[in-house]
Amino acid sequence: MPLDAIRLTAPLVPSETHVIVAVFRQLRSRLARTSLTVAGIAIGILALVVVGALAERLQTIVARSTALNAGAIFAFGNGRELYGAGPQARMRRSVEIVRRSAGVRGVVPEVVMPYATGFAESSRFGPPSLIFGFPYRTRELVSTAFTVDRGHDFTPSQRRVALVGADFASSRHVRVGDTLALYGNSYTIVGTIAKSFTIFDAAIVVPLADAQALLGQLVPPSAPAGSTPPATTLMVLVAPHADTGLIAHRIALLTGLQARDPAEVAGGIRSTTQIFDAIIFGSALIALLVGAFSIVNTMTIAVSERTREIGIRKAIGAGDGDILREFVAEAAAIGALGGIGGLACATALVTFIDARSAAHGNLELFAITPRLGIGAFAFAVGLSIAAGLLPAIRAARLEPTDALRRSV
């Protein structure tokens, strides 16, 4: 091949602009091979971003649920405590015992009961739909649990009114002003609860008196009169820096109610989340490593095909650093293209899935955060550079005479 037929892709001391132009010229000259390599990286990034978005959403749910229950112990009874003889007196006695316990700053009796059972509820993916009732005078203690974004909160004097979670409203196709049936009773929806990725997304909140009346409908007909308990759960608010494990054990011992240490529950959830993260990220990394091997193969072939060009450039003054920089830039460009393509495909995919989930009131599974997007792109470029470094060093170390002799 004559000298003037050799396409010298950069001057002897190339500028950054010349390097970029040369890199994309070389990639375009072998378009099919470059496209396949970029596609391999894109698939790996797609997998990484999708599972990363799943992990980000899971971390958000865990963090918000943990914050929701921070500083509170939930104590509840079994069937005997709720529907046995004298449940109201037993519950009042339990409240007084817990309130006098050291480290307790307040007790909020709650009614928590299922909204419905059957296929209509079980077919929805997400937290179960529960009916909540709180004493209005203690609502400020749980005001951080949810906020009303449409309509308004109900007042202490209102009855047969309800607030519904965002997911519940979507799944049931209801809105402010509609009528909602709860155990055969009609309730007017006065507000919707803002999306928070907690259990209140699928909840119905009603006045405590209404919740107690609904609870009375669950009491077996054979139960004696007055068997309806005033509450199903006690939310025990503990003082800052109090030993929640000790308080939970004391509540269970003195009242017979079941109480779990929130710190223990949060620790178990975190351990499960860490195992889940390790599994899904490991699977995505395998896909990325396959893409990295394709870059090694692509860059090795490129060095072999351009041996004569490398020899001529070095013979007329190009340094090892110039050759190294151009080949590393090619690998980085492949990684950048694959990263952008994979990130775009992943964003489109998870947005589509989440939109369909939200439309049906299901839990939105994915969250592409800035740190995930930037991290995935940087990882794609970094991995590509690392994979292309060895072929680039091999190209830079070629002696001009050896390179020209091999290409003859």
C-alpha positions as CSV (number, residue, x, y, z in Angstrom):
1,M,0.0,0.0,0.0
2,P,1.5,3.4,-1.0
3,L,2.2,6.0,1.7
4,D,-0.5,8.4,0.4
5,A,-3.1,5.6,0.7
6,I,-2.6,5.4,4.5
7,R,-5.2,7.5,6.2
8,L,-3.3,9.2,9.0
9,T,-6.0,10.0,11.5
10,A,-4.2,12.7,13.4
11,P,-1.2,15.1,13.1
12,L,2.0,14.3,14.8
13,V,1.1,16.2,18.0
14,P,-2.7,15.9,17.9
15,S,-5.0,18.3,19.6
16,E,-8.0,17.2,21.6
17,T,-10.3,18.1,18.7
18,H,-8.1,16.1,16.2
19,V,-8.2,13.1,18.5
20,I,-12.0,13.2,18.8
21,V,-12.5,13.5,15.1
22,A,-10.0,10.7,14.4
23,V,-11.7,8.4,16.9
24,F,-15.1,8.8,15.4
25,R,-13.7,8.4,11.9
26,Q,-12.1,5.1,12.9
27,L,-15.3,3.9,14.6
28,R,-17.3,4.8,11.5
29,S,-14.9,3.0,9.2
30,R,-15.8,-0.3,10.9
31,L,-19.4,0.5,11.6
32,A,-20.8,-3.1,11.9
33,R,-18.2,-4.2,14.5
34,T,-18.5,-0.9,16.4
35,S,-22.3,-1.2,16.5
36,L,-22.2,-4.7,17.9
37,T,-19.6,-3.7,20.6
38,V,-21.7,-0.7,21.5
39,A,-24.8,-2.8,21.7
40,G,-23.0,-5.2,24.1
41,I,-22.2,-2.4,26.4
42,A,-25.7,-0.9,26.1
43,I,-27.3,-4.2,27.1
44,G,-25.1,-4.4,30.2
45,I,-25.8,-0.8,31.1
46,L,-29.5,-1.4,30.5
47,A,-29.4,-4.4,33.0
48,L,-27.4,-2.4,35.5
49,V,-29.7,0.6,35.4
50,V,-32.9,-1.4,35.6
51,V,-31.8,-3.4,38.6
52,G,-30.2,-0.3,40.1
53,A,-33.5,1.6,39.7
54,L,-35.2,-1.3,41.4
55,A,-32.7,-1.1,44.3
56,E,-33.1,2.7,44.5
57,R,-36.8,2.4,44.9
58,L,-36.5,-0.4,47.5
59,Q,-34.1,1.8,49.5
60,T,-36.5,4.7,49.3
61,I,-39.4,2.5,50.5
62,V,-37.3,1.0,53.4
63,A,-35.9,4.5,54.4
64,R,-39.4,6.1,54.4
65,S,-41.0,3.2,56.2
66,T,-38.2,3.2,58.8
67,A,-38.6,7.0,59.3
68,L,-42.4,6.6,59.6
69,N,-42.0,4.1,62.4
70,A,-39.0,5.8,64.0
71,G,-39.4,6.5,67.7
72,A,-42.6,4.4,67.9
73,I,-43.5,0.9,69.1
74,F,-46.7,-0.8,67.8
75,A,-48.4,-3.0,70.2
76,F,-51.4,-5.2,69.2
77,G,-53.4,-8.0,70.6
78,N,-54.6,-11.3,69.3
79,G,-58.2,-12.5,69.1
80,R,-58.5,-13.2,72.8
81,E,-57.5,-9.6,73.8
82,L,-59.7,-8.1,71.1
83,Y,-62.9,-10.1,71.3
84,G,-62.8,-11.8,74.7
85,A,-64.7,-10.6,77.8
86,G,-64.2,-7.0,78.7
87,P,-62.0,-5.8,75.8
88,Q,-62.7,-2.1,76.4
89,A,-61.6,-2.3,80.1
90,R,-58.6,-4.4,79.1
91,M,-57.5,-1.9,76.4
92,R,-57.9,1.0,78.8
93,R,-55.9,-0.7,81.4
94,S,-53.2,-1.5,78.9
95,V,-53.1,2.1,77.7
96,E,-52.6,3.3,81.3
97,I,-49.9,0.8,82.0
98,V,-48.0,1.7,78.9
99,R,-48.4,5.5,79.5
100,R,-46.9,5.2,82.9
101,S,-43.9,3.2,81.7
102,A,-40.5,4.9,81.7
103,G,-39.3,6.2,78.4
104,V,-42.9,6.6,77.0
105,R,-44.0,10.1,76.0
106,G,-47.4,9.2,74.6
107,V,-49.8,6.4,73.5
108,V,-52.1,6.7,70.5
109,P,-54.8,4.1,70.2
110,E,-55.6,3.2,66.6
111,V,-58.0,1.1,64.7
112,V,-56.4,-0.8,61.8
113,M,-58.4,-3.2,59.8
114,P,-58.5,-4.7,56.2
115,Y,-60.3,-2.8,53.5
116,A,-61.4,-5.9,51.6
117,T,-60.4,-9.4,50.7
118,G,-60.7,-11.4,47.5
119,F,-59.4,-11.2,44.0
120,A,-59.9,-7.4,43.5
121,E,-57.5,-6.7,46.4
122,S,-55.0,-9.5,45.9
123,S,-54.5,-8.7,42.2
124,R,-53.1,-5.3,43.1
125,F,-49.3,-5.3,43.6
126,G,-48.2,-3.2,46.6
127,P,-48.9,-2.7,50.3
128,P,-52.3,-4.0,51.4
129,S,-55.3,-1.6,51.6
130,L,-56.0,-0.9,55.3
131,I,-58.5,1.2,57.1
132,F,-57.0,3.5,59.7
133,G,-58.7,5.4,62.5
134,F,-56.9,7.8,64.9
135,P,-58.2,10.0,67.7
136,Y,-58.4,13.5,66.2
137,R,-56.8,15.1,69.2
138,T,-53.7,13.0,68.7
139,R,-53.5,13.5,64.9
140,E,-50.7,15.9,65.3
141,L,-48.6,13.1,66.7
142,V,-49.0,11.2,63.4
143,S,-49.2,14.2,61.1
144,T,-45.8,13.4,59.6
145,A,-47.2,10.0,58.5
146,F,-49.1,11.5,55.5
147,T,-50.1,14.8,53.9
148,V,-53.3,15.7,52.0
149,D,-52.5,16.9,48.5
150,R,-56.0,17.1,47.1
151,G,-59.2,18.1,48.8
152,H,-58.9,18.7,52.6
153,D,-58.6,16.9,55.9
154,F,-61.8,16.1,57.8
155,T,-62.7,17.9,61.0
156,P,-63.4,16.5,64.4
157,S,-67.2,16.8,64.0
158,Q,-67.4,15.1,60.6
159,R,-68.6,11.5,60.2
160,R,-68.7,9.1,57.2
161,V,-65.8,10.9,55.5
162,A,-62.5,9.4,54.3
163,L,-59.1,10.2,53.1
164,V,-57.7,7.8,50.5
165,G,-54.1,7.1,49.4
166,A,-52.8,7.9,45.9
167,D,-52.5,4.2,44.9
168,F,-55.9,3.3,46.3
169,A,-57.5,6.2,44.4
170,S,-55.9,5.0,41.2
171,S,-56.7,1.4,41.6
172,R,-60.4,2.1,42.5
173,H,-60.7,5.0,40.1
174,V,-62.1,7.3,42.7
175,R,-61.4,11.0,43.5
176,V,-62.4,13.7,45.9
177,G,-66.2,14.0,46.2
178,D,-66.9,10.3,45.2
179,T,-68.7,7.9,47.5
180,L,-66.8,4.9,48.9
181,A,-68.4,1.8,50.3
182,L,-66.8,0.4,53.5
183,Y,-68.4,-2.8,54.8
184,G,-71.8,-1.7,53.4
185,N,-71.5,1.9,54.6
186,S,-71.2,4.9,52.4
187,Y,-68.3,7.3,53.0
188,T,-67.6,10.6,51.1
189,I,-64.0,11.1,50.0
190,V,-62.9,14.5,51.1
191,G,-59.2,14.3,50.3
192,T,-56.4,12.2,48.8
193,I,-53.1,11.4,50.6
194,A,-49.9,12.4,48.8
195,K,-47.7,9.7,47.4
196,S,-45.1,8.7,50.0
197,F,-44.1,5.1,49.2
198,T,-45.4,4.0,52.6
199,I,-48.3,2.0,53.7
200,F,-50.5,5.1,53.5
201,D,-50.4,5.0,49.7
202,A,-53.0,2.3,49.7
203,A,-54.8,3.4,52.9
204,I,-58.2,4.7,53.8
205,V,-58.2,7.1,56.9
206,V,-61.6,7.7,58.6
207,P,-62.6,9.3,61.9
208,L,-61.9,7.0,64.9
209,A,-65.6,6.7,65.8
210,D,-66.4,5.5,62.3
211,A,-63.4,3.0,62.4
212,Q,-64.7,1.7,65.7
213,A,-68.2,1.2,64.2
214,L,-66.7,-0.7,61.3
215,L,-64.7,-2.8,63.7
216,G,-67.9,-3.7,65.5
217,Q,-69.2,-5.2,62.3
218,L,-66.3,-7.8,62.5
219,V,-67.3,-9.0,66.0
220,P,-68.8,-12.5,65.8
221,P,-72.6,-12.4,66.4
222,S,-72.1,-14.9,69.2
223,A,-69.9,-12.5,71.1
224,P,-71.4,-10.9,74.3
225,A,-72.6,-7.3,74.1
226,G,-69.8,-4.7,74.5
227,S,-67.2,-7.0,73.0
228,T,-66.1,-4.4,70.4
229,P,-62.6,-3.3,71.3
230,P,-61.9,0.5,71.2
231,A,-58.7,0.0,69.3
232,T,-56.7,-2.8,67.6
233,T,-53.2,-1.2,68.0
234,L,-51.4,1.1,70.3
235,M,-48.8,3.4,68.8
236,V,-46.4,3.9,71.7
237,L,-44.2,7.0,71.2
238,V,-40.9,6.7,73.0
239,A,-38.6,9.4,74.3
240,P,-35.5,10.3,72.4
241,H,-32.5,8.0,73.1
242,A,-34.8,5.5,75.0
243,D,-34.1,1.8,74.7
244,T,-36.9,0.7,72.4
245,G,-36.0,-3.0,72.8
246,L,-36.4,-2.7,76.6
247,I,-39.7,-0.8,76.4
248,A,-41.1,-3.3,73.9
249,H,-40.2,-6.2,76.1
250,R,-41.8,-4.4,79.1
251,I,-45.0,-3.7,77.2
252,A,-45.3,-7.4,76.2
253,L,-44.6,-8.5,79.8
254,L,-47.0,-6.2,81.6
255,T,-50.0,-6.1,79.1
256,G,-49.8,-9.3,77.2
257,L,-49.8,-7.4,73.9
258,Q,-47.4,-8.2,71.2
259,A,-44.7,-5.5,70.7
260,R,-41.6,-5.6,68.5
261,D,-38.5,-3.4,68.8
262,P,-38.6,-1.1,65.7
263,A,-34.7,-1.1,65.7
264,E,-34.8,-4.9,65.4
265,V,-37.3,-4.8,62.6
266,A,-35.4,-2.1,60.7
267,G,-32.2,-4.2,61.1
268,G,-33.8,-7.2,59.6
269,I,-35.1,-5.3,56.6
270,R,-31.7,-3.7,56.0
271,S,-30.0,-7.1,56.0
272,T,-32.6,-8.5,53.5
273,T,-32.1,-5.4,51.3
274,Q,-28.4,-5.8,51.2
275,I,-28.6,-9.4,50.1
276,F,-31.1,-8.5,47.4
277,D,-28.8,-5.6,46.2
278,A,-25.9,-8.0,46.0
279,I,-27.8,-10.5,43.9
280,I,-29.2,-8.1,41.4
281,F,-26.1,-6.1,41.0
282,G,-24.0,-9.2,40.5
283,S,-26.3,-10.3,37.7
284,A,-25.9,-7.0,36.0
285,L,-22.2,-7.0,36.3
286,I,-22.0,-10.3,34.5
287,A,-23.7,-8.7,31.5
288,L,-21.3,-5.8,31.7
289,L,-18.2,-8.1,31.8
290,V,-19.4,-9.8,28.6
291,G,-19.5,-6.3,27.0
292,A,-16.0,-5.6,28.3
293,F,-14.6,-8.7,26.6
294,S,-16.1,-7.6,23.3
295,I,-14.2,-4.3,23.7
296,V,-11.0,-6.1,24.2
297,N,-11.7,-8.2,21.1
298,T,-12.6,-5.1,19.0
299,M,-9.6,-3.1,20.1
300,T,-7.2,-6.0,19.6
301,I,-8.5,-6.4,16.0
302,A,-8.2,-2.7,15.4
303,V,-4.6,-2.7,16.5
304,S,-3.9,-5.6,14.1
305,E,-5.6,-3.9,11.2
306,R,-3.8,-0.6,11.8
307,T,-0.3,-1.9,12.4
308,R,1.1,-0.3,9.2
309,E,-0.5,3.0,10.0
310,I,0.9,2.9,13.5
311,G,4.4,2.1,12.2
312,I,4.3,5.0,9.6
313,R,3.1,7.5,12.2
314,K,5.8,6.5,14.7
315,A,8.4,6.6,11.9
316,I,7.6,10.2,11.2
317,G,7.5,11.4,14.8
318,A,4.4,10.3,16.6
319,G,5.1,9.3,20.2
320,D,3.9,6.4,22.3
321,G,1.6,8.7,24.2
322,D,-0.1,9.9,21.0
323,I,-0.9,6.4,19.9
324,L,-2.0,5.3,23.4
325,R,-4.2,8.3,23.8
326,E,-6.0,7.7,20.5
327,F,-6.7,4.0,21.2
328,V,-7.8,4.7,24.8
329,A,-10.1,7.5,23.4
330,E,-11.6,5.0,21.0
331,A,-12.4,2.6,23.9
332,A,-13.9,5.4,25.9
333,A,-16.0,6.5,23.0
334,I,-17.4,3.0,22.6
335,G,-18.2,3.0,26.3
336,A,-19.8,6.4,26.2
337,L,-22.0,5.5,23.3
338,G,-23.0,2.2,25.0
339,G,-23.6,4.0,28.2
340,I,-25.9,6.6,26.6
341,G,-27.8,4.0,24.6
342,G,-28.2,1.7,27.6
343,L,-29.3,4.6,29.9
344,A,-31.8,5.8,27.3
345,C,-33.3,2.4,26.8
346,A,-33.5,1.7,30.6
347,T,-35.1,5.1,31.2
348,A,-37.8,4.4,28.5
349,L,-38.4,0.9,29.8
350,V,-38.8,1.7,33.5
351,T,-40.8,4.9,32.8
352,F,-43.3,2.7,30.7
353,I,-43.5,0.1,33.4
354,D,-44.0,2.6,36.2
355,A,-46.6,4.5,34.2
356,R,-48.7,1.4,33.7
357,S,-48.2,0.4,37.4
358,A,-49.3,3.9,38.6
359,A,-52.4,3.8,36.3
360,H,-53.6,0.6,38.0
361,G,-52.7,1.7,41.5
362,N,-49.8,-0.7,41.8
363,L,-46.5,0.0,43.5
364,E,-44.0,1.9,41.2
365,L,-41.0,-0.3,41.2
366,F,-38.2,1.8,39.7
367,A,-36.5,5.1,40.5
368,I,-33.7,6.4,38.2
369,T,-31.8,8.9,40.4
370,P,-29.1,11.3,39.2
371,R,-26.4,9.3,41.1
372,L,-27.6,6.1,39.4
373,G,-27.5,7.7,35.9
374,I,-24.2,9.4,36.4
375,G,-22.7,6.3,38.0
376,A,-23.9,4.0,35.3
377,F,-22.5,6.2,32.5
378,A,-19.1,6.7,34.4
379,F,-18.9,2.9,34.9
380,A,-19.5,2.2,31.2
381,V,-16.7,4.6,30.2
382,G,-14.4,3.4,32.9
383,L,-14.9,-0.2,32.2
384,S,-14.4,0.4,28.5
385,I,-11.1,2.2,29.1
386,A,-9.9,-0.5,31.4
387,A,-10.9,-3.2,28.8
388,G,-9.2,-1.2,25.9
389,L,-6.1,-0.3,27.9
390,L,-4.1,-3.5,27.2
391,P,-4.5,-3.3,23.4
392,A,-3.8,0.4,23.5
393,I,-0.5,-0.2,25.4
394,R,0.4,-2.9,22.9
395,A,-0.2,-0.5,20.0
396,A,1.8,2.3,21.7
397,R,4.8,0.0,22.3
398,L,5.1,-1.2,18.6
399,E,8.5,-0.3,17.1
400,P,8.2,1.4,13.7
401,T,10.4,-1.1,11.9
402,D,8.5,-4.1,13.5
403,A,5.1,-2.5,12.6
404,L,6.1,-1.9,9.0
405,R,7.7,-5.3,8.6
406,R,4.5,-7.1,10.0
407,S,2.3,-5.3,7.6
408,V,4.3,-6.2,4.5
